């Protein structure tokens, strides 16, 4: 496994904290895209919306909640992969404050 690879299945359920110690919630969903024949992780979702996305078929539940305006009220964050510090995958950290994330 190279320095850029992480067993993402081990990240599910891990709580993420920012540099100030504030919680961004637990990782509930990991999203990836196919780029040039390889899967590349693009973001992680935390909180109830992330859990709903993971458990729903093709993410339709989260889309429907967003369409109805309920997505924000459920809580959780959308974290771009580049904002994660995974030097210690058992203790994932944010590279930015929680307040800069999309909620």
N, C-alpha and C positions, 0 to 999 in steps of 0.2 A: 504494500500500500504506500503510495507516494505521500508527500507532505500536503498535497492538495486534496487527498481523498479522506473521507470520513464515513464511518458506518452510520448512515443517517437513521436507520431504524433504532439506533441507540439514543438518538436525540429526542424521540417522542417522549413527552412527559417531563422533560428537563426544564426547570425554571431558568429564565434568563434575567439577568440584572444589568443595569447600565453602569457606567463609570462612577455614578453618584450613589450606587447601591439600591436604586429604585427598581422594583420588579416590573418586567414587561409581560409577565405571565409565563405559563408553561407552553412549550411547543406542542401543538396539537396536529398540525398539518404541514407538510413539506411539498412545495410545488416545483416542478421541473419542466423544461422545454427540450425538445429534440433539436439540436444544432449540429449541423454537419455530421449527422449520423451518430452523435453522442448525446446522452441525456445530461443536461446541465441544470443544477438546482438554481432557481431564481429567487425564491423567497420562502419564508416560513410564516405560519399564522399561529397566533396564540389565543387563548381564551375560548369562550363558548362558540364564537363564530368559526374558529379553526376546527374545533371538535365537530361541529355540525357539518362543516365542509368535508372533513375526513369520513364521517359516517354516512353522508348522503351520496346518492348515486350521481356520479359525474359532477358533484358540487352544485347540483340544481337547487338544493335546499338553501344554501348560502346565497345563491343568485336571487332566488325568490325573496328571501328576507331583505336583501339589498334593494330589490325592486320595490318592495313594500315599505322601505324606510326603516326597517327594524334592525338592520345590521349594526348600526352605531350603538343602539341601546343595549345590545347584548354584551358588548365589551370585547376586548382583544385587540391585538396589534398585527399589522402586516409589516414584516421585517425583510428588507432586501438582503439577500445572501451576503452581499459585500459589507453589510453593517454588523455581521457576526464575527466574533473572535472565538475560534474553536481550537485554540492551542491546547486547551484542556476540554475535550468533548464532554466530560462528566460535569463540567461547570461552564456552560456557554455564557459568554458575555457580549454585551452590546459595545460597539465602538462609538456610539453616540448616545446622548440623553434620550430617555423614553419620550419626552415631550416633542422630539423631532420626528417621531414615527407616525405613520398613518394609522389612525384608530378607527 
